[in-house]
Amino acid sequence: MKTSLTKELEMFTRTLEEKAGKLPEDSWRLKFHVMPPVGWLNDPNGLCWFHGAYHLFFQYSPSDPNGALKYWGHYVSENMLTWEYKGIALYPDMPYDCNGVYSGSALVEGDQVWLYYTGNVKLAGDYDYIHNGREGNTVAAVMDAHGRISDKKLLMKNTDYPSDLTCHVRDPKVWKENGRYFMVLGARKQTDRGCVLLYSSRDRISWTLANVVETREPFGYMWECPDVFLLEGQRVLSVSPQGLEPQGLDFANLYQSGYFMVRGNLDGEYALENFREWDRGFDFYAPQTFEGKDGRRILIGWMGMPDCDYVNHTVSRGWQHCMTIPRELTLKDGRILQNPVRELEDWRREERADAWKPGSQVQAGMCSDLMIESMDQDSFKFCIDDDLVINYDKDKKIFSMEFLPDSPISGGRTFRGVALDHFESLRILLDTSALELYINEGQEVFSTRIYPDFSEMGADGHWVTFLEGSGKMTLWKLEETK
């Protein structure tokens, strides 16, 4: 049942979105990456295939491109590339979620989708909001086949969680396995140690703590956005840990996102092994996976970074952030490979193939799919839009992306790199102001935002200039879809 607050919020946000639809054309608005209609977007939520469509819910603040009160926005798609906005699905309109509908997940059950999320509450007063003053409530609502969402139900509150935790417990991911339901929640212990709470249920409503999952040694002070899934028979735990110190080229961002291979059973004896970062770029956090209609495991991440010291120039245009292109996950030699969903290839147009060498230059288009292969696996270097240098140093065995000093397209981004024993191929996705690099068939991935001045570069889009090395290149334009 809608409360009077819900109705007020509906009118307020509808007005904001209607005004946004009348804004001037914006060359940085994305064609293939999900972005907010207006305002702020962050974590992907509630990803699922349901009744002939993919559903993507997302953290949404329509009133402020710098982030404010959080709602759940809702997109649907038949192909994961062209998305239709369906409006706001969940409003912060109850006492247990009045300061934000925070992240969560979806569980498909027959003709229903169960939506689980964290209801955020920050009490008025002199609190640190870590050890006191905050509620992290676990809440559920049910969406039917027509998109109607039932009344919310409060499932768990802070007093229901283990007593050695801080107030930071959030981001439920729920799945069904062997006739039982499981939930993981990210948490921070009083000792400033990140962990995951594992719960089980028979009815999706009443939940019992099954285990507290953590590493042998402390690994960050908070684990956000947990996800558990099977990939080709291997159990995987994905988390976004906060509080990791940089280690050489690793953990370069303020917060990380990565995965552990799980040995044993999470509700019994287990070990977490070989943490690997999902993405080495500047803009990636809070990923979530789901099973596509054909059984593929698909990952979508937030192409942003909280609390960072670089910026997005779209704020002045009334919006900020986007999602990554959906990625297919596969397992090879004990690690996960990520690649853009194969549906993207259906949008390729005007194939061009050629050799490249120092001095070669190509205009790639506003939205492009570019494959680069080295003929001799030697070092190479090229530049995108005169300011972003992509480099592989064979002697040092380092792949890197680096914005030139005082680059106008960087928003303050600088350098990111990864140790790479050998180079085979590089796939580059360019979508106006978003860039994703897939190295060696998805062995490593870099995501970043870029802000070129298309009025100076020409309406055809990005320029790629080769500086060192040689190889072959195949380029496609991607047909704009919105």
C-alpha positions as CSV (number, residue, x, y, z in Angstrom):
1,M,0.0,0.0,0.0
2,K,1.3,3.4,-0.9
3,T,1.9,5.8,1.9
4,S,1.4,9.6,1.6
5,L,5.2,9.8,1.6
6,T,5.4,7.4,-1.4
7,K,3.0,9.5,-3.4
8,E,5.0,12.7,-2.6
9,L,8.2,11.0,-3.7
10,E,6.6,9.7,-6.9
11,M,5.5,13.2,-7.9
12,F,8.9,14.8,-7.0
13,T,11.0,12.2,-8.9
14,R,8.6,12.2,-11.9
15,T,9.1,16.0,-12.2
16,L,12.9,15.6,-12.1
17,E,12.9,13.0,-14.8
18,E,10.5,14.9,-17.0
19,K,12.8,18.0,-16.8
20,A,15.8,15.8,-17.7
21,G,14.1,14.7,-20.8
22,K,14.1,18.2,-22.1
23,L,17.8,18.9,-21.6
24,P,20.1,19.7,-24.6
25,E,21.9,16.9,-26.5
26,D,24.8,15.7,-24.5
27,S,27.7,14.0,-26.4
28,W,28.9,12.2,-23.3
29,R,25.6,10.4,-22.7
30,L,26.2,6.7,-23.3
31,K,24.7,4.4,-26.0
32,F,25.4,0.9,-24.7
33,H,26.2,1.4,-21.0
34,V,23.3,1.8,-18.6
35,M,23.2,5.3,-17.1
36,P,20.7,7.2,-15.0
37,P,17.9,9.2,-16.6
38,V,19.1,12.1,-14.4
39,G,21.2,12.5,-11.3
40,W,23.3,9.8,-9.7
41,L,23.6,6.0,-10.4
42,N,25.7,3.5,-8.4
43,D,25.4,-0.3,-7.6
44,P,23.6,-2.7,-9.8
45,N,20.9,-4.5,-7.9
46,G,18.3,-7.3,-8.5
47,L,19.8,-8.6,-11.7
48,C,17.8,-11.4,-13.2
49,W,16.1,-13.0,-16.2
50,F,12.3,-13.0,-15.7
51,H,9.3,-13.4,-18.0
52,G,11.2,-12.9,-21.2
53,A,13.4,-10.0,-20.2
54,Y,16.5,-9.1,-18.3
55,H,15.9,-6.9,-15.3
56,L,18.4,-4.5,-13.8
57,F,17.6,-2.5,-10.7
58,F,20.1,0.2,-9.6
59,Q,20.9,2.6,-6.9
60,Y,19.5,5.9,-8.0
61,S,19.5,9.5,-6.7
62,P,17.5,11.5,-9.2
63,S,17.7,14.8,-7.2
64,D,21.5,15.2,-7.2
65,P,24.3,14.0,-9.6
66,N,26.6,13.9,-6.6
67,G,24.4,11.4,-4.8
68,A,21.6,11.9,-2.3
69,L,18.6,9.9,-1.0
70,K,18.8,6.4,-2.7
71,Y,16.0,4.7,-4.6
72,W,15.9,1.6,-6.8
73,G,15.5,2.5,-10.5
74,H,14.5,-0.2,-12.9
75,Y,15.6,-1.1,-16.5
76,V,14.5,-4.0,-18.6
77,S,16.0,-5.5,-21.8
78,E,15.7,-8.4,-24.1
79,N,19.4,-8.4,-25.1
80,M,21.4,-6.7,-22.3
81,L,22.4,-3.8,-24.6
82,T,19.2,-1.9,-25.3
83,W,17.5,-1.0,-22.1
84,E,14.1,0.5,-21.4
85,Y,13.7,2.6,-18.3
86,K,10.6,1.4,-16.3
87,G,10.7,4.0,-13.5
88,I,11.5,3.8,-9.8
89,A,10.7,0.5,-8.3
90,L,11.4,1.0,-4.6
91,Y,11.1,4.3,-2.6
92,P,12.6,5.1,0.8
93,D,9.2,5.4,2.3
94,M,9.2,3.3,5.5
95,P,10.7,3.8,9.0
96,Y,13.2,1.0,8.3
97,D,14.5,2.4,5.0
98,C,13.9,6.1,5.3
99,N,17.5,7.1,4.6
100,G,17.9,5.0,1.5
101,V,16.9,1.9,-0.3
102,Y,20.4,0.4,-0.4
103,S,21.9,-2.5,-2.4
104,G,20.5,-6.0,-2.8
105,S,19.5,-8.8,-5.2
106,A,16.7,-10.7,-6.8
107,L,15.4,-14.2,-6.5
108,V,13.1,-15.5,-9.2
109,E,10.5,-17.9,-8.0
110,G,7.9,-19.0,-10.6
111,D,5.8,-15.9,-11.5
112,Q,7.4,-13.8,-8.8
113,V,10.7,-12.0,-8.2
114,W,11.7,-11.6,-4.6
115,L,13.7,-8.3,-4.1
116,Y,16.0,-8.2,-1.1
117,Y,17.7,-5.0,-0.1
118,T,19.2,-3.1,2.8
119,G,17.0,-0.4,4.4
120,N,19.4,2.3,5.6
121,V,18.5,4.5,8.6
122,K,20.8,7.1,10.2
123,L,19.5,8.3,13.5
124,A,19.7,12.0,14.4
125,G,22.4,12.7,17.0
126,D,26.1,12.7,17.8
127,Y,27.0,9.3,16.3
128,D,29.9,7.9,14.3
129,Y,27.5,5.8,12.2
130,I,29.9,2.9,12.4
131,H,29.5,1.6,15.9
132,N,26.3,3.5,16.7
133,G,23.5,5.5,15.1
134,R,22.9,3.4,12.0
135,E,20.4,0.7,11.1
136,G,21.2,-1.8,8.4
137,N,17.8,-3.5,8.0
138,T,17.3,-6.5,5.7
139,V,14.0,-6.0,3.8
140,A,12.1,-7.9,1.1
141,A,9.4,-7.1,-1.4
142,V,7.8,-9.2,-4.2
143,M,7.3,-8.2,-7.8
144,D,4.8,-10.0,-9.9
145,A,4.8,-10.7,-13.7
146,H,3.2,-7.4,-14.4
147,G,5.9,-5.4,-12.5
148,R,3.7,-4.7,-9.5
149,I,5.6,-4.7,-6.2
150,S,3.9,-5.8,-3.0
151,D,4.2,-4.2,0.4
152,K,7.7,-4.5,2.0
153,K,8.5,-6.8,4.8
154,L,11.2,-6.2,7.4
155,L,13.2,-9.5,7.8
156,M,16.2,-8.7,10.0
157,K,17.6,-5.7,11.9
158,N,20.9,-5.0,13.7
159,T,19.9,-6.8,16.9
160,D,19.4,-10.0,14.8
161,Y,23.0,-10.0,13.5
162,P,26.0,-11.3,15.6
163,S,26.8,-9.1,18.5
164,D,30.5,-8.6,17.5
165,L,29.6,-6.6,14.4
166,T,29.4,-2.9,13.9
167,C,26.3,-1.2,12.4
168,H,27.7,-1.9,8.9
169,V,25.8,-4.9,7.7
170,R,24.3,-4.7,4.2
171,D,23.8,-5.8,0.6
172,P,21.9,-9.1,0.7
173,K,22.5,-11.6,-2.1
174,V,20.0,-14.5,-2.1
175,W,20.0,-17.7,-4.1
176,K,18.4,-21.2,-4.0
177,E,20.4,-24.4,-3.9
178,N,19.3,-28.0,-3.2
179,G,15.9,-27.0,-2.0
180,R,17.2,-24.4,0.5
181,Y,17.6,-20.6,0.3
182,F,20.8,-18.9,1.2
183,M,21.7,-15.2,1.8
184,V,25.0,-13.5,2.2
185,L,25.4,-10.1,3.8
186,G,28.6,-7.9,3.8
187,A,29.7,-6.9,7.3
188,R,32.3,-5.1,9.4
189,K,33.4,-6.5,12.8
190,Q,34.0,-4.4,15.9
191,T,37.7,-5.3,15.4
192,D,37.6,-3.5,11.9
193,R,37.7,-6.8,10.0
194,G,35.6,-7.5,7.0
195,C,33.5,-10.6,6.7
196,V,30.4,-12.1,5.1
197,L,27.4,-13.5,7.0
198,L,25.9,-16.6,5.6
199,Y,22.2,-17.3,6.3
200,S,19.8,-20.1,5.3
201,S,16.0,-20.3,5.1
202,R,13.2,-22.7,4.1
203,D,10.6,-20.0,3.4
204,R,12.6,-16.9,2.1
205,I,11.4,-14.9,5.1
206,S,12.8,-16.5,8.4
207,W,16.6,-16.6,8.2
208,T,19.1,-18.5,10.4
209,L,22.8,-17.7,10.7
210,A,24.7,-20.6,9.1
211,N,28.3,-19.2,9.3
212,V,30.6,-16.2,9.4
213,V,32.9,-16.3,6.4
214,E,36.3,-14.6,6.5
215,T,39.9,-15.0,5.6
216,R,42.5,-16.5,8.0
217,E,44.2,-13.1,8.3
218,P,42.4,-9.7,8.2
219,F,41.7,-8.5,4.7
220,G,40.2,-5.0,4.8
221,Y,37.9,-3.6,7.4
222,M,34.6,-4.0,5.5
223,W,33.3,-6.4,2.8
224,E,30.6,-4.9,0.7
225,C,28.3,-6.4,-2.0
226,P,29.0,-10.1,-1.5
227,D,28.0,-12.6,-4.1
228,V,28.3,-16.4,-4.2
229,F,27.9,-18.4,-7.3
230,L,29.0,-21.6,-9.1
231,L,31.0,-21.3,-12.3
232,E,31.6,-24.5,-14.1
233,G,31.4,-26.4,-10.8
234,Q,33.7,-24.0,-8.9
235,R,32.3,-22.1,-5.9
236,V,33.2,-18.4,-6.1
237,L,32.8,-15.7,-3.4
238,S,32.9,-12.1,-4.8
239,V,33.3,-9.2,-2.4
240,S,34.2,-5.5,-2.5
241,P,36.7,-5.1,0.4
242,Q,37.4,-1.7,1.9
243,G,40.6,-0.9,3.7
244,L,43.2,-2.7,1.6
245,E,46.6,-1.0,1.2
246,P,48.2,-0.8,-2.2
247,Q,50.7,-3.6,-3.0
248,G,52.8,-2.6,-6.0
249,L,50.3,-2.4,-8.9
250,D,47.6,-4.2,-7.0
251,F,44.9,-2.6,-4.9
252,A,45.5,0.8,-6.6
253,N,41.9,2.1,-6.1
254,L,40.6,3.4,-2.9
255,Y,38.3,0.4,-2.6
256,Q,38.6,-2.9,-4.4
257,S,36.3,-5.6,-6.0
258,G,37.5,-9.1,-6.5
259,Y,36.8,-12.8,-5.9
260,F,38.0,-15.8,-3.9
261,M,37.9,-19.4,-5.1
262,V,36.1,-21.3,-2.3
263,R,37.4,-24.7,-1.2
264,G,35.0,-26.8,1.0
265,N,31.5,-25.7,2.1
266,L,30.7,-22.1,3.2
267,D,28.3,-23.5,5.8
268,G,30.9,-25.8,7.2
269,E,34.7,-26.2,6.7
270,Y,36.0,-23.9,4.0
271,A,39.0,-21.9,2.8
272,L,39.1,-18.8,0.7
273,E,41.9,-18.8,-1.9
274,N,43.6,-16.6,-4.5
275,F,41.8,-13.2,-4.2
276,R,41.9,-11.6,-7.7
277,E,40.7,-8.1,-8.6
278,W,37.8,-8.1,-11.1
279,D,39.0,-4.9,-12.8
280,R,42.2,-2.9,-12.8
281,G,40.8,0.4,-14.1
282,F,39.8,3.6,-12.3
283,D,36.1,3.0,-12.4
284,F,34.8,-0.3,-11.2
285,Y,33.0,-1.3,-8.0
286,A,30.2,-3.3,-6.4
287,P,29.7,-6.0,-9.2
288,Q,26.9,-8.5,-9.1
289,T,26.4,-11.6,-11.1
290,F,23.3,-13.5,-12.3
291,E,22.4,-16.5,-14.5
292,G,21.3,-15.5,-18.0
293,K,18.4,-17.2,-19.8
294,D,20.8,-19.7,-21.4
295,G,22.8,-20.5,-18.3
296,R,25.7,-18.1,-18.8
297,R,27.0,-16.4,-15.7
298,I,26.8,-12.7,-16.3
299,L,28.6,-9.9,-14.4
300,I,27.6,-6.2,-14.3
301,G,29.6,-3.7,-12.3
302,W,29.2,-0.1,-11.3
303,M,31.5,2.0,-13.5
304,G,32.4,4.3,-10.6
305,M,34.4,4.6,-7.4
306,P,33.1,6.0,-4.1
307,D,35.1,8.6,-2.2
308,C,37.8,8.9,-4.9
309,D,40.0,11.9,-5.7
310,Y,39.1,12.1,-9.4
311,V,35.8,13.4,-10.9
312,N,33.3,13.0,-13.6
313,H,32.7,16.0,-15.8
314,T,29.1,15.0,-16.5
315,V,28.1,16.3,-13.1
316,S,27.8,19.8,-14.6
317,R,25.3,18.2,-17.1
318,G,23.1,16.8,-14.4
319,W,24.1,13.2,-14.2
320,Q,26.9,10.9,-13.1
321,H,28.1,7.3,-13.5
322,C,27.1,4.2,-15.5
323,M,27.3,0.4,-15.5
324,T,29.8,-1.7,-17.3
325,I,28.8,-3.6,-20.4
326,P,27.5,-7.0,-19.2
327,R,30.3,-9.5,-19.1
328,E,30.3,-13.3,-19.7
329,L,32.3,-15.2,-17.1
330,T,34.2,-18.4,-17.9
331,L,36.8,-20.4,-16.0
332,K,40.3,-21.2,-17.4
333,D,43.3,-22.5,-15.5
334,G,41.9,-21.6,-12.1
335,R,41.0,-18.0,-12.9
336,I,37.9,-16.2,-14.2
337,L,37.9,-14.7,-17.7
338,Q,35.6,-11.8,-18.5
339,N,34.4,-10.8,-21.9
340,P,31.6,-8.6,-23.2
341,V,28.4,-10.5,-23.8
342,R,28.4,-12.0,-27.3
343,E,25.2,-10.1,-28.1
344,L,27.4,-7.0,-28.6
345,E,28.8,-8.5,-31.8
346,D,25.3,-8.1,-33.4
347,W,25.8,-4.4,-33.3
348,R,29.1,-4.3,-35.1
349,R,29.1,-2.4,-38.4
350,E,31.6,-1.3,-41.1
351,E,34.4,-3.8,-40.4
352,R,37.9,-2.5,-41.1
353,A,41.0,-4.6,-40.9
354,D,44.6,-3.4,-41.3
355,A,48.2,-3.6,-40.0
356,W,49.4,-1.0,-37.5
357,K,52.8,0.5,-36.9
358,P,54.3,3.7,-35.4
359,G,52.5,6.7,-36.8
360,S,49.4,4.9,-37.8
361,Q,46.2,6.7,-36.8
362,V,42.6,5.7,-37.0
363,Q,39.3,7.5,-36.1
364,A,37.4,4.9,-34.2
365,G,33.9,6.4,-34.0
366,M,31.9,7.5,-30.9
367,C,31.0,3.9,-30.2
368,S,33.5,1.3,-31.4
369,D,34.8,-2.2,-30.9
370,L,38.5,-2.5,-31.7
371,M,40.7,-5.6,-31.6
372,I,44.4,-5.3,-31.5
373,E,46.8,-8.2,-31.8
374,S,50.6,-8.0,-31.7
375,M,52.4,-9.8,-34.5
376,D,55.5,-10.5,-32.5
377,Q,54.3,-10.2,-28.9
378,D,56.7,-7.3,-28.5
379,S,56.2,-4.1,-26.5
380,F,53.7,-1.6,-27.9
381,K,52.2,1.8,-27.1
382,F,49.3,3.8,-28.5
383,C,47.3,6.8,-27.5
384,I,43.5,7.4,-27.3
385,D,42.3,10.9,-27.9
386,D,45.8,12.3,-27.6
387,D,45.8,11.9,-23.8
388,L,45.3,8.3,-22.7
389,V,48.4,6.1,-23.3
390,I,48.0,2.3,-23.4
391,N,51.3,0.5,-23.1
392,Y,52.7,-3.0,-22.8
393,D,56.3,-3.2,-21.7
394,K,57.6,-6.7,-22.6
395,D,60.8,-6.3,-20.6
396,K,59.1,-5.2,-17.4
397,K,56.1,-7.4,-18.1
398,I,53.6,-4.6,-17.2
399,F,50.5,-3.5,-19.0
400,S,49.3,0.0,-18.2
401,M,46.9,2.8,-18.9
402,E,48.1,6.4,-18.1
403,F,46.6,9.8,-18.7
404,L,49.1,12.5,-19.6
405,P,49.7,15.1,-16.9
406,D,46.9,17.8,-16.7
407,S,44.9,15.8,-19.3
408,P,41.6,17.6,-20.0
409,I,39.8,14.2,-20.6
410,S,40.9,12.5,-17.4
411,G,39.0,14.2,-14.6
412,G,42.1,13.7,-12.4
413,R,42.8,10.0,-13.2
414,T,46.4,9.1,-13.5
415,F,48.0,5.6,-13.8
416,R,46.8,2.0,-13.4
417,G,48.8,-1.1,-14.3
418,V,49.0,-4.9,-13.9
419,A,51.8,-7.4,-14.1
420,L,51.3,-9.4,-17.4
421,D,53.7,-12.2,-18.4
422,H,52.8,-12.0,-22.1
423,F,50.5,-10.2,-24.5
424,E,48.3,-11.8,-27.0
425,S,45.3,-9.5,-27.7
426,L,43.5,-6.4,-26.6
427,R,39.8,-5.6,-27.1
428,I,38.8,-2.0,-26.7
429,L,35.2,-0.9,-26.2
430,L,34.6,2.8,-26.7
431,D,31.2,4.3,-25.9
432,T,31.3,8.1,-25.9
433,S,32.6,8.7,-22.4
434,A,33.2,5.1,-21.3
435,L,36.2,2.9,-22.1
436,E,36.8,-0.8,-21.3
437,L,39.9,-2.8,-22.1
438,Y,39.9,-6.6,-22.3
439,I,43.4,-8.1,-22.3
440,N,44.2,-11.7,-23.5
441,E,40.6,-12.7,-23.9
442,G,39.5,-11.3,-20.6
443,Q,42.4,-12.4,-18.4
444,E,42.6,-8.8,-17.2
445,V,40.2,-5.9,-17.6
446,F,40.5,-2.1,-17.2
447,S,37.5,0.3,-17.0
448,T,37.6,4.0,-17.0
449,R,35.6,7.1,-17.9
450,I,37.1,9.6,-20.4
451,Y,35.8,13.0,-21.4
452,P,37.1,14.1,-24.9
453,D,35.8,17.3,-26.5
454,F,34.0,15.9,-29.5
455,S,33.4,19.4,-30.9
456,E,37.2,19.7,-31.5
457,M,37.8,16.1,-32.5
458,G,35.0,15.8,-35.0
459,A,31.6,14.2,-34.9
460,D,33.0,10.8,-35.9
461,G,34.5,10.3,-32.5
462,H,37.6,9.0,-30.9
463,W,41.1,9.0,-32.3
464,V,43.6,6.1,-31.8
465,T,47.3,6.9,-32.6
466,F,49.9,4.1,-32.6
467,L,53.3,5.1,-31.2
468,E,55.4,2.0,-30.8
469,G,55.2,-1.7,-31.9
470,S,53.4,-3.3,-34.7
471,G,50.5,-5.7,-35.2
472,K,47.1,-6.1,-36.8
473,M,43.9,-4.3,-36.0
474,T,40.2,-4.9,-36.7
475,L,37.8,-2.1,-36.1
476,W,34.0,-2.0,-36.0
477,K,31.6,0.8,-35.4
478,L,28.9,-0.1,-32.9
479,E,25.4,1.0,-34.1
480,E,23.9,3.5,-31.7
481,T,20.8,2.2,-30.1
482,K,19.4,5.2,-28.1
